Amino acid sequence: MAVERAALPLLTLLAVASATAFLFAPVRHEGGRLLRRTRWLLAVLLLTYAYALPGPALWPALGWASPGVDGLQQGALRAGRLVLMLVGLAVLLATTSRPRLIYGLYALAWPLTWFGFDRRAFAVRLELTLDYVEHMPKPARWLDALRAPLSDEALPATYTLEAERWQSRDSAVILAGSLLLWVVLA
């Protein structure tokens, strides 16, 4: 949310931090994978903004077939914000093990229990989904994957979520994130 509402100078600072994060191989690997998977989304986003928003044409000689200058600027800004979010996700995925990530989501979902959200079921379903995706065989065609029956050895028998102790740095990180969000939104 902070990336979405941030002004251009703060986005520049975040872009420098993201470029710095790409110096580390695990982040570079995860970031490259995420960006490769979303390349078509980014292209469609840019083209949609370029041709849907009104404004002066980039190439007036092309007439209606020319993208708009304002649309290209807004599309590039929107795509850049999405790339920054993906790099942040890449840093999280590269530096956090899967069980710790699931437990973190489990702990952060605690306030949702007041609305009837079952966070234990969410954690188990998330782990089972991620485990299935990780061990899924790679067929030649995607339709074959949907038709293939699941083998019994692909399914785990039990799932245990290891509890993490709350530490003072957890509170400090949440407080710093809240203050940063407050500064960006104010």
BALO-480369 format. One record per residue (C-alpha): residue number from 1; residue in three letters; z, y, x. Coordinates in steps of 0.25 Angstrom, whole numbers. Example, Ala and Ser with C-alpha at 12.3 -4.5 7.8 and 13.67 -1.06 7.14 Angstrom:
% residues 2
+-----+------+-------+-------+-------+
: seq : type :     z :     y :     x :
+-----+------+-------+-------+-------+
:   1 :  ALA :    31 :   -18 :    49 :
:   2 :  SER :    29 :    -4 :    55 :
+-----+------+-------+-------+-------+
% end
This chain:
% residues 186
+-----+------+-------+-------+-------+
: seq : type :     z :     y :     x :
+-----+------+-------+-------+-------+
:   1 :  MET :     0 :     0 :     0 :
:   2 :  ALA :     3 :     9 :    12 :
:   3 :  VAL :   -11 :     7 :    17 :
:   4 :  GLU :   -17 :    10 :     4 :
:   5 :  ARG :   -10 :    23 :     2 :
:   6 :  ALA :   -10 :    28 :    17 :
:   7 :  ALA :   -17 :    41 :    21 :
:   8 :  LEU :   -28 :    40 :    31 :
:   9 :  PRO :   -19 :    44 :    43 :
:  10 :  LEU :   -10 :    32 :    40 :
:  11 :  LEU :   -21 :    23 :    38 :
:  12 :  THR :   -26 :    27 :    52 :
:  13 :  LEU :   -13 :    23 :    58 :
:  14 :  LEU :   -13 :    10 :    51 :
:  15 :  ALA :   -27 :     7 :    56 :
:  16 :  VAL :   -22 :     9 :    70 :
:  17 :  ALA :   -10 :     0 :    68 :
:  18 :  SER :   -20 :   -10 :    62 :
:  19 :  ALA :   -29 :    -9 :    74 :
:  20 :  THR :   -17 :   -11 :    83 :
:  21 :  ALA :   -13 :   -24 :    75 :
:  22 :  PHE :   -27 :   -30 :    77 :
:  23 :  LEU :   -23 :   -30 :    92 :
:  24 :  PHE :   -15 :   -43 :    89 :
:  25 :  ALA :   -23 :   -56 :    88 :
:  26 :  PRO :   -16 :   -61 :    76 :
:  27 :  VAL :   -17 :   -48 :    68 :
:  28 :  ARG :   -32 :   -47 :    72 :
:  29 :  HIS :   -35 :   -62 :    68 :
:  30 :  GLU :   -28 :   -60 :    54 :
:  31 :  GLY :   -34 :   -46 :    52 :
:  32 :  GLY :   -48 :   -51 :    56 :
:  33 :  ARG :   -46 :   -62 :    46 :
:  34 :  LEU :   -42 :   -53 :    35 :
:  35 :  LEU :   -53 :   -43 :    37 :
:  36 :  ARG :   -63 :   -53 :    38 :
:  37 :  ARG :   -59 :   -59 :    25 :
:  38 :  THR :   -59 :   -45 :    18 :
:  39 :  ARG :   -72 :   -39 :    24 :
:  40 :  TRP :   -80 :   -41 :    12 :
:  41 :  LEU :   -69 :   -34 :     3 :
:  42 :  LEU :   -69 :   -23 :    13 :
:  43 :  ALA :   -84 :   -21 :    13 :
:  44 :  VAL :   -84 :   -21 :    -3 :
:  45 :  LEU :   -73 :   -11 :    -3 :
:  46 :  LEU :   -80 :    -2 :     6 :
:  47 :  LEU :   -93 :    -3 :    -2 :
:  48 :  THR :   -87 :    -2 :   -15 :
:  49 :  TYR :   -80 :    11 :   -11 :
:  50 :  ALA :   -93 :    16 :    -4 :
:  51 :  TYR :  -102 :    14 :   -16 :
:  52 :  ALA :   -92 :    16 :   -28 :
:  53 :  LEU :   -85 :    30 :   -24 :
:  54 :  PRO :   -93 :    42 :   -27 :
:  55 :  GLY :   -96 :    52 :   -15 :
:  56 :  PRO :  -108 :    56 :    -6 :
:  57 :  ALA :  -117 :    45 :    -2 :
:  58 :  LEU :  -117 :    41 :    13 :
:  59 :  TRP :  -132 :    40 :    13 :
:  60 :  PRO :  -138 :    49 :     3 :
:  61 :  ALA :  -152 :    44 :     5 :
:  62 :  LEU :  -147 :    30 :    -1 :
:  63 :  GLY :  -143 :    37 :   -14 :
:  64 :  TRP :  -135 :    27 :   -23 :
:  65 :  ALA :  -135 :    16 :   -12 :
:  66 :  SER :  -127 :    25 :    -3 :
:  67 :  PRO :  -112 :    23 :    -2 :
:  68 :  GLY :  -103 :    35 :    -4 :
:  69 :  VAL :   -96 :    42 :     8 :
:  70 :  ASP :   -83 :    43 :     0 :
:  71 :  GLY :   -84 :    29 :    -4 :
:  72 :  LEU :   -86 :    24 :    10 :
:  73 :  GLN :   -74 :    32 :    15 :
:  74 :  GLN :   -65 :    27 :     4 :
:  75 :  GLY :   -70 :    13 :     5 :
:  76 :  ALA :   -67 :    13 :    20 :
:  77 :  LEU :   -53 :    18 :    18 :
:  78 :  ARG :   -50 :     7 :     8 :
:  79 :  ALA :   -56 :    -4 :    17 :
:  80 :  GLY :   -48 :     2 :    28 :
:  81 :  ARG :   -35 :     2 :    20 :
:  82 :  LEU :   -38 :   -13 :    16 :
:  83 :  VAL :   -41 :   -16 :    31 :
:  84 :  LEU :   -27 :   -10 :    35 :
:  85 :  MET :   -20 :   -19 :    24 :
:  86 :  LEU :   -27 :   -31 :    30 :
:  87 :  VAL :   -23 :   -28 :    44 :
:  88 :  GLY :    -9 :   -26 :    39 :
:  89 :  LEU :   -10 :   -40 :    32 :
:  90 :  ALA :   -16 :   -46 :    45 :
:  91 :  VAL :    -4 :   -41 :    53 :
:  92 :  LEU :     6 :   -47 :    43 :
:  93 :  LEU :    -2 :   -60 :    43 :
:  94 :  ALA :    -3 :   -61 :    58 :
:  95 :  THR :    12 :   -58 :    61 :
:  96 :  THR :    19 :   -65 :    49 :
:  97 :  SER :    19 :   -80 :    48 :
:  98 :  ARG :    15 :   -86 :    34 :
:  99 :  PRO :    29 :   -91 :    30 :
: 100 :  ARG :    35 :   -77 :    34 :
: 101 :  LEU :    24 :   -70 :    26 :
: 102 :  ILE :    27 :   -78 :    14 :
: 103 :  TYR :    42 :   -76 :    15 :
: 104 :  GLY :    40 :   -61 :    16 :
: 105 :  LEU :    32 :   -61 :     4 :
: 106 :  TYR :    42 :   -69 :    -3 :
: 107 :  ALA :    53 :   -60 :     1 :
: 108 :  LEU :    45 :   -47 :    -3 :
: 109 :  ALA :    42 :   -53 :   -17 :
: 110 :  TRP :    57 :   -53 :   -20 :
: 111 :  PRO :    57 :   -41 :   -29 :
: 112 :  LEU :    46 :   -48 :   -37 :
: 113 :  THR :    55 :   -58 :   -42 :
: 114 :  TRP :    61 :   -48 :   -52 :
: 115 :  PHE :    47 :   -49 :   -59 :
: 116 :  GLY :    47 :   -64 :   -59 :
: 117 :  PHE :    39 :   -66 :   -47 :
: 118 :  ASP :    42 :   -80 :   -40 :
: 119 :  ARG :    42 :   -77 :   -25 :
: 120 :  ARG :    45 :   -91 :   -21 :
: 121 :  ALA :    32 :   -96 :   -29 :
: 122 :  PHE :    24 :   -85 :   -23 :
: 123 :  ALA :    29 :   -89 :    -8 :
: 124 :  VAL :    26 :  -104 :   -11 :
: 125 :  ARG :    12 :  -101 :   -17 :
: 126 :  LEU :     8 :   -91 :    -6 :
: 127 :  GLU :    12 :  -101 :     5 :
: 128 :  LEU :     4 :  -113 :    -2 :
: 129 :  THR :    -8 :  -104 :    -4 :
: 130 :  LEU :    -8 :   -99 :    11 :
: 131 :  ASP :    -5 :  -114 :    15 :
: 132 :  TYR :   -17 :  -119 :     7 :
: 133 :  VAL :   -26 :  -108 :    12 :
: 134 :  GLU :   -22 :  -111 :    27 :
: 135 :  HIS :   -25 :  -126 :    25 :
: 136 :  MET :   -36 :  -126 :    16 :
: 137 :  PRO :   -49 :  -133 :    21 :
: 138 :  LYS :   -61 :  -124 :    24 :
: 139 :  PRO :   -72 :  -130 :    15 :
: 140 :  ALA :   -87 :  -126 :    18 :
: 141 :  ARG :   -87 :  -119 :     4 :
: 142 :  TRP :   -76 :  -112 :    -4 :
: 143 :  LEU :   -80 :  -119 :   -17 :
: 144 :  ASP :   -77 :  -132 :   -10 :
: 145 :  ALA :   -63 :  -127 :    -6 :
: 146 :  LEU :   -60 :  -125 :   -21 :
: 147 :  ARG :   -65 :  -138 :   -25 :
: 148 :  ALA :   -58 :  -146 :   -15 :
: 149 :  PRO :   -45 :  -153 :   -19 :
: 150 :  LEU :   -32 :  -150 :   -11 :
: 151 :  SER :   -27 :  -160 :    -2 :
: 152 :  ASP :   -12 :  -164 :    -3 :
: 153 :  GLU :    -9 :  -161 :    12 :
: 154 :  ALA :   -14 :  -147 :    10 :
: 155 :  LEU :    -2 :  -144 :     1 :
: 156 :  PRO :    12 :  -142 :     7 :
: 157 :  ALA :    23 :  -150 :     2 :
: 158 :  THR :    34 :  -139 :     3 :
: 159 :  TYR :    35 :  -124 :     6 :
: 160 :  THR :    47 :  -118 :    12 :
: 161 :  LEU :    49 :  -103 :    13 :
: 162 :  GLU :    57 :   -99 :    25 :
: 163 :  ALA :    66 :   -87 :    22 :
: 164 :  GLU :    67 :   -76 :    32 :
: 165 :  ARG :    79 :   -68 :    35 :
: 166 :  TRP :    79 :   -53 :    31 :
: 167 :  GLN :    80 :   -45 :    43 :
: 168 :  SER :    82 :   -30 :    46 :
: 169 :  ARG :    68 :   -28 :    51 :
: 170 :  ASP :    63 :   -33 :    37 :
: 171 :  SER :    70 :   -22 :    31 :
: 172 :  ALA :    65 :   -12 :    41 :
: 173 :  VAL :    51 :   -16 :    39 :
: 174 :  ILE :    52 :   -15 :    24 :
: 175 :  LEU :    58 :    -1 :    25 :
: 176 :  ALA :    48 :     3 :    35 :
: 177 :  GLY :    37 :    -2 :    26 :
: 178 :  SER :    43 :     5 :    14 :
: 179 :  LEU :    44 :    18 :    22 :
: 180 :  LEU :    30 :    18 :    26 :
: 181 :  LEU :    25 :    15 :    12 :
: 182 :  TRP :    33 :    27 :     7 :
: 183 :  VAL :    28 :    36 :    18 :
: 184 :  VAL :    13 :    32 :    15 :
: 185 :  LEU :    15 :    33 :     0 :
: 186 :  ALA :    23 :    46 :     0 :
+-----+------+-------+-------+-------+
% end
